[in-house]
Amino acid sequence: MIETPLPRIAHWADVQQLIDMNALTPAEHQLIEAVKQGKWAEVGSAVPKSKTVSVTMRAPLLQYLIKGGCNEFDAAGTGVQVEGAWIVGKVDLNFASAVGSIALVNCHIEERPRMLQIKAPSLLFKGSTLAKGVNAQGADVVGDVVVEGATVEGELCLSGANIGGQLICTKAQLLHGTGNALNVQGARIDGDVFLRGANVEGGVLLSGAEVGGQLSFKDARLRNAHGYALDMQRTVVKEGFYWQQVENVMGRVDLTSAHLADLADDAESWDKCGELCLVGLTYDVLHGSADVDQRLAWLQKGAVWDEEFHPQPYEQLAKVMRESGHRTEATSILFDKELARRKAIRGRWWSDRKPFRWFLQLCWDYMLQFTIGFGHRPQRSFYVLVVLVSVAWLFAHFAWKEGDFAPNVAVLLISDDWQALAQGPDAVSNPAMVWGDADHAGKDYETFHSVAYAVDVVVPLVSLGQDAAWAPSTNRGPWGWHLWWLRWVLTVLGWIVTAIGAAAVTGVIRKD
């Protein structure tokens, strides 16, 4: 009996003829009575292990009852609700309208149900085994689509579907090898999408989908080594995206241009992604860790796609961090973005065999990095100036002690008083130091101070009179000779550092 396919059923008379011929199985009789009374056809409590007469239902009868039968059939209108049956034949419901819910719970479904653009209050495959998947492309489901605990060996296709409730794939086994295990591309789901604890072998395609609630991959296992483990290009999640405690990921995870209201994640789950794309990803609130090192590792993995560096993931994270009060962390992220971006630029010059351009870029990058932190740490220019002033002070201090300084005024240098100290019979080893003593002619001259002299040499915006009053001599000793040449270098560096620092502070060199 169970090997005999049923003919197409269009009227109650066709069913009555099968009853009169004793051509229906016990499960099919039970199904008819259950639909009449608006109850569940409880054939068994678990998925049947084998196809026997007592549990078998055939597709034509299911199709007839799901569509509501006909005028001669007195049904309760609650739909077809079956548990524990073995369903044979192709359930063809393409473009059909179901009267009531379709619930095939803990059933074994041999052939792939055809539900293209079906209209139904809800679809339930909880705990069932679908040996060849489901094609419900373009389905219009008012309530939930439930595949919780089900085993789907083939593609579960809901692309372009409109689901008014939730899509629940919690603890489901979605097994399609290297094919698409779950296809929800372009679908609109008003409620949540749960893949918590799901085991997926094949791709999960959510590109272009709109999820009105949450999207959760907590405890999920996604494996598609040679393709997309998760494709969320241009996906919109209006509530939370949960990427936490993910057990395993093999294959690409692509969140290109997706938008998430809330992002709840953990570093360990992202670490499991071999290939990750965050280019164009936006999110409003971040509920994961604010640890900069963890976030930078996340960005370094996701900002390079097809060997091209993209700064947008850094900018997005810095924006969210700044708006949530983590300003220091945001600055660190933008600084690291510039490091990575400039390294990528130098890499292109090098690969294009332009070593001169590469060298100029390297020098300019290091200049900006150490002086102002690429505009994100303008206080560094002050620290650099302090270092330059310290160098100038060190040389000025020893040059003064060794007597290698002289007044920077020509009239004084040829005066009898200076000549007496510098070259006369009573000459001293350090005439500049003696010149300002109370009993000498220079007692009213500018008093030398090594720190003030160093500031005069290095900082172009400051004039303390030291550089105008005193000058190192190249002929008196090595300290004077070295300082005479060094001051030109320090003055040039001081101008460069001050100009770059001022540009960073005033915004000429943009931070963002």
N, C-alpha and C positions, 0 to 999 in steps of 0.2 A: 504493500500500500504506500509506504513512504517513498518508494522509488518512483512512483507514478506521479508525474507533474499534473497539477490541476489546470484545467482549461481557464481561459479568461472569464472572470466573473463580472457581469455588468448589472445583473438584477437579482432580486431575492429568489426568483424562480430557479436560477442557476444553482444557488446554494441549496435550496430545497431538494432539487434533483440529486445533488451529491449526498444529502442526508438520506434520501430514500434508497439510494444505491449503496448505502453504508460505505461511502468512499472517503469519509473524513476520519481523522485520527481522534483519539480521546482529547488531546490537547486542543485540537481545533474546535471540537464540540464545546469544550470548557471556555474557549475564547469567545465564541458566539454568545453564550449565556452571560458571560461577564460584561460584554459590551452592551447587551440589552439592559442589564441592571446597573451599569455605571460603576462596576467593580473591577478589581485587579483579577486577571487570570493567573492565579498562582500555581503554575505547573510544577515548579520546584523552588527550592530556596537557594540554590547555587547553580553555577554554570554547568550544564550536563556534560558528563565526560564522554558520552557516545550518543550517536543518533539512533534512538529507539522510537517505536511507534507511539509510546506514551508521552513523549516530550516534543514530538515533531510538529511544526507548523509550516505551511507552505505559503509562498509569497502572494499568489493571486488572492487568497482569502484575506490576508493582512491588508493588501492594497484596497480591496473593496470596503473593508470595515474602517480603515483609516480615513477614507474619503467620505465616510458617513453612510455608506450603503446606498439605498435608494428609497423612494417613497414607500415601498412596500415593507421596508425593514424598520421596525420600531426600536430605535436605539436611544440610550439615555443622553447621548451627546457629550459624554465626558472623554471620549477618545478611546484609543487602544492602549491598554496597560497590561503588560505581560511580564512575568518573572519566571526564569528557569526553563525557557523553551529553546529548542534547536530549530532554527529557521533556515529552510532550504529554498533555493530559487532566488531570482533577482527581484528584490522589492523595488518596483519602478514607480516612483512618485514624482517624476519630473513635472514641474509646472502644476502640481496638484495643490489643492487646499484641504488641509486636514480639519476634520470636525472633532475638536478636542485634542488633548495631549497625545503625543507619541512617546510611549515609555516602554523600552525594551531593556529590562533590567535583568542582569545575570543571565543573559541569553547568549547562545552561540549562533552567529550569523555567518553563514557559509559564503554568500556572494556579497559583492559591494552594493549597498543600498544606493539607489539613484534618486537623489532628492534635489535636483537642480531647480532653483527658484521656487522651492516649496513654500507654502504659507502654513504656519502651524503655531498654536499657542505655546508649545514647548517641545523640546527634543531631549529625551533622556536615554542614555546608553550606559548608565551606571553599572559597573561591575561586569559588563558584557565583553565577549570576545568577538571582534569584527575581523574576520579572517582576511578580508581584502580592502579594508578601509571604508570610508564613507565619502560620497560626493554630494555635498549640500551647497555647492557654489550658488551665490545669490539668494540664499534662503532668507525668508522673512519670518523671524520667530519673535513672537510677542514677549515671551518669558525667557526662561533659561535654556541653555544648551549644556547638558551635564554629561561628561565623559569620566566622571570620577571613578577611579579604580578599574577602569576598563583597559582591555588590551586591544590595541588597534594595529593590525599587521598590514600596513599600507598607508596611503595618504588620508588624513582627516582633513578634508577640504571644505573650508567655510569662507573662501575668498569672496569678497563683495557682499557678504551677508549683512543683514540688519538684525541685530539681536537686542531686544528690549530689556533683557535681564542680564544674567551673568553667563560667562563661559567658564565652566569649572572642569579643569583637567587634573585636579588634585590626585596624586599618586597613580596617575594613569601610565600605562606602558604604550608609548607611541613609537612603533617600530617599523621603520621603512628603509633601513640600511643607509645608503648614500642619497636617497631621494628626499622628497619633502614630507616630513612626518606630520607637521601641522601647518596648514596653509590658511592664514587669516588675512591675506593681503587685501587692502582696500575695504576691509569690513568696518562696520560701525557697531560698537558694542556699548550700550548705555550703562551697563553695570561694570562689575569687576571681571578680570581675567586671572584665574588662578592656575598656575602650574606648580604649585607647592608639592615637593616630593615626587614630581613627575620624572620618569625615566624616558628620555627621548633619544632614539637612534635615527638620525636624519635631521633635516633642517626644520627650524621653526621660523616661518615667514610671517612677519607682522608689518611689513613695509606698507606705508600709506594707511594703516588702520587708525581708527579713532576709538580710544577707550575712555568711557565716561567716568569710570571708577579707578580702582587700583589694578596694577599689573605686578604680580608677585612670582618670583622664581626661587623663593626660599626652599632650600634643601633639594633643588632640582639637579638633574644630571643631563647635560646636553652634549651629544656626541655626533659630529659629522665631520670627520677628520679632513676630508677633501673638499669641503664646501662651507656654507654658512651654517654654523651651529645656531645663530640667532641673527636674523635680518630685521632691523627695526628702522630702516631708512624712512624718514618723514613720518614716523609714527607719532601720534599725539596721545599722551596720557594725562588726563585732566586731574587726577589725584596722585597717589603715590606710586612710584616705581621701586619695587623692593628687589634689590640684588644683594641678598644677604645669605650667608651660610650655604652658598652654592657648592654642591659636592664635587662636581666634575664638569669641565668644559673642554671639548675638543672641536676645533674648527674656528672659523671667523665669527667674531661678534661685532656687528656693524650698527652703530647708532647714528649714522650720518643724518644731520638735519632733523633729528627727532626732538620733540619738546615734551618735557616732563614737568608737572607742577611741583612735585616733591621727589627728591632723589634720596632714598635710604639705602646705603650700601656699606660694605666693609672691604678692607684692603685684601683680605685673604681670598675673597670671591673674585676680585679683579685679577689677582695674581694667577689664577687658574686659566685665564684667557691667553691662549697662545698668540692670537692676532686680534687686535682691538682697534676700532675706529671711533673716535669721539668728535670728528670734524663736523661742525655745525650743530652739535648737540647743545640744547639750552635747557635750563631748569631754573625754577624760581626759588626753591628752598633746598638746602642741603642738610640732611639729617645724619650723615656719616661723620667720620673722624675729620677734625680740622688739623691734624698733624701734617705739617708742611712736607716732611720727607716722604710720607706715604702718598700724599697727593701729587707730589712731583713725579714719583715713580709711576703713578697712574697716568699722568699727562704725557710723560716721556714715551709710554707704550702706545697711547691712543692718538697722539698728535702727528705721528708719522704714518702715512698711508700711501701705499704704492711708491715708496721711497721718496715721498715729498713731505716736507715739514709744513704744518699748518698752525699758525699762532692762535687761532680762534679758541681752541679748548682752554688755553691758558687765560685768555681774556675773559672767557665766561666764568671760570672758577674764581678769578680775582674779583670780578664784579659781585658775585654772590658772597664771597668772603667779606668784601668791603661793606656791603649792605647789611651784613649780619654782625658787624662790629669787629671783625678780625682784620684790622687794617695792616698790622705788621705782617701777617701771613700773606695778605694780598700783595703787598710790596715784594715779598720774597718770590712769589709766584711770577710776577711780572718781570723781575730781574732774571729769573731762570728762563723765562720765555725769550728774553733778548739774547741770553747766552746760546740757547738752542737755535734761534733764528739766524744769528750771525755765523754760527758754526756751519749751518746749512748753506748760507750764501758763500762762505769761503770754500766749502766743498764743491759748489758748482764751478767757481773760478778754477779750482784745481783740476776738476774733471774736464774742463774746457781747455786745459793746458795754457792757462794764462797766469804764470807764476808771479809776474810783476803786480797784476791786479790783486792776486791773492795776498801778496806781501803787504801792499798798501792797506788792504782791508784788515789784515791782521793787526797792523800797527794802530790803525784808527780804532778798531774794536778794543784793543787793550787800553788805549788812552781813555776811551769813554768808560770802560769797566772800572778802572782803578781811580779815576778822578771823580766821577759822579754816579757810578753804578748805573750807567745807561739812562740817567735822568730820574731813576727811582730812589737813589741814595745820594742826593746832592751834597749832604754833609761830608761826604768823602773828600770833596775839594778842599774843605777846611783842614782835614787831616793831612792831605798832601802838602798844603801850604806850610803846615807846622813842620813837616819833615824837611821841606826845602829851607825854611828859616833856620832849623836846627843845624843843617849842613853849613849854611852861610855863617851862623853864629860860631860854630866850631873853628872854621878857618879864620874868621875875623878875630876870635879870641887869641889864638896862637900867633897870628900875624902881628897883633898888637903887642903881645908879650915879648915877641922876638925883635921888636923894633922895626917892623916892615911897613909901617904906615907913615904918611906925611900929609900935611895940610893940602887940601884940594883947591888952593887959591894961589895963582902964579905970583902975585905981589908978595905974599908971605914967604914963598920959597926962595926968593932972591933978596929978602930983607937981611940986614946985618945980624939981627937977633937969631933968626933961624939958622943962618950960615954959621954963626958962632957955636950953636949947639950941634949942628950936623957935621961940619967939616973943619972948624977951627981947631987951634991947639987944645982948647978945652972941650972938644967934642965928646958927646956921651954916646953910649951904645944904643940908647932908645930915646932919641930926641923928641919924638911925638909924645911919649908919656911924660917927659919933663916939661914940655912946652906949656902945659896948662897949670904948672905949679904957681903958688901965690907970689913967688919972688922972681918970676920970669915974665917976659912980655906977653905971652899967650894966655895969661890968667883969665882974660875975658872972652877967649875964643870958645867955640862950641866944644863942650866936653864929650869925649868919645865914650860910647857905650856899645859893646859888641852886639847885644841883642837888638838894640834899636837900629844899628847899622844893618844887621841881617834883614830886619823887616823892611828897611828902606830899599835894599837890593831886590828882595823877592816880591813884595806886594806892590803892584804898580799904582794902586789907588791911594796909597799912604805915603806921605812925605814928612819925615821926622827931622830932616836937616842933616842927618849923619852922612849920607852919600854925597851931599853937596860940599860938606866940610872936610871930609877925610877920604883918602884914596890909597890903596895898597901900592907899594913900590915894587917894581920887577927887578930892581938892582940891589936891593938890600938883603934878601934872603929867599929861601925856597917857599916859605909860607906866603910871603907877599907875591911872589911870582905866580904860584898856583891860584891864589885868591883873585889876582888881577884877571886871569883867564876865566876862572870859574864864575865870576859874577855875571859875565855875559850870558853864560848858559843858564844860570839861576834866574836872571831877569827875564829871559825868553820863556822859560818854563813857568815862571810866575804869571806872566801875561796869559799864556795858554790856559793854565789851570784856572785862573781867575775868570777869564772870559767864558770858559766852558761851564764853570760853576754858576756864574751869573745867568747864563743862558738857561741852565736847568732850573734855577730858582724862579726866573721870570716866565718860564714856559716856552721860550724860543725853541729849546730842545724838548719835545713833547714827551710826557711820561707814558701816555697811552696811545 
